[in-house]
Amino acid sequence: MLKKGQKSFRFQFEILKLDAEFDQSLEAFQKSQKYELKLAEETLREQLKYLQNVSKHLEKEKSELTNQPKSSHSSVLSQAVKKIEKQLRHEEMELEEMKKIGKGFARASQIF
């Protein structure tokens, strides 16, 4: 049978052990969040750069289209412009989804 002082010491030891485990878990969580944030930031920057390039390409194609006389070539350019516009809308929707995820990250960070 444990004496009162021994029980108290055992409980204090367990509390210190739990406290150390908590600190380790919190540190691991923070490292994980930093990594996830860095990865998200890189992905967003790449997505933004890609959108900028697609937008430039679209402007170039539109410019060529307006400078072309009506011909079969202008029809091909028109189709290319429509395809790029569709692609640009799709990429913008993906970026909006990423922004929503980012807002969720921000809310989760505020909770912790």
N, C-alpha and C positions, 0 to 999 in steps of 0.2 A: 504494500500500500504506500502510495506517495504522500508525503507530508504536504501541508498547505504551501510552504515556501517552494517546494519542488514543483508543485502544480503551477504556481504562479510563474516560476522561471520557465517552465516548459511552454506555457501560453505566450509569454513574452518572446521566447525564441521563435515560436511559430509565427507570431505577428511580424517579427523582423524578417523572417524568411519570406513571408507573403509580400511584405513591403518591397524586398529586393526583387522578387519575381515580377511584381507590378511595375517597378521601374524598368526592368529589362523588357517587359512586354511593351511598355509605352515607348521606349527608345526604338524598338524594332518597328513599331507602328509609325513613328515619325520618319524613320529612314525610308520605309515603304512609301509613305505619302510623298516624300521629297522625290523619290525615283519616279513615281506615277505622275507627279506634277511636271517633272522635267520631260518625261516622255510625251505627255499631253501637249506641252508647250512646243516641242519639236514638231509634233504632228500638225499642230495648228499653223505653225510657221510654214511648213512645207505645203499645206493645203492652201494657204493664202498666196504663196508664191506661184503655185500651180494655177490658181484662179486668175492671178494677174497675167500670167503667160497666155492663158486661154482667152482672156479678154483682149489682149494685144493682138492675138491671132485673129480674133473675130473682127476687130476694127480694120485690120489689114484686108481681110476678105471682103468686108463691106465696101471699103474704099475701091478695091479692084472691081467689084460688082457695079458700083455707080459709074465707074469710068469705062465700062465695057458697053459696046453697042449690043443691041438685042441679037443674040445668037445662041447656038447650042452651048457654047462655052459659058455664056452668062447663066444658062440654066444649071449647069454643073456648079458654078460658083454660088448660085442661089441655094442649091441643095446643100452645099458645104456650109454656107452661113447658117441655114436652119439647123443643121446637125450640130454645129458649134454652139448655137444658142441653146439648144436642148441640153447639150453637155454642160454648159455653163449653169443653167437652171438646176440641173441635177447636183452639181458640185456645190452650189450655193445652199441647197437643201441639206447636203451632208454637213456643211459648215454650221448651219443652224442647229442641227442635231448635236454637233460637238459643243456648241455654245450651251445648249441645255444641259449636257453632261457636266460641263464646267461649272454651271450654276449649282448643280447637285453637289459637286465636289466642295464648292465654297460653303454650302449649307452644312455639309458633313463636318468640315473643318471647324465651323463655328460651334457645333455641338460638342466637339472634343476639345 
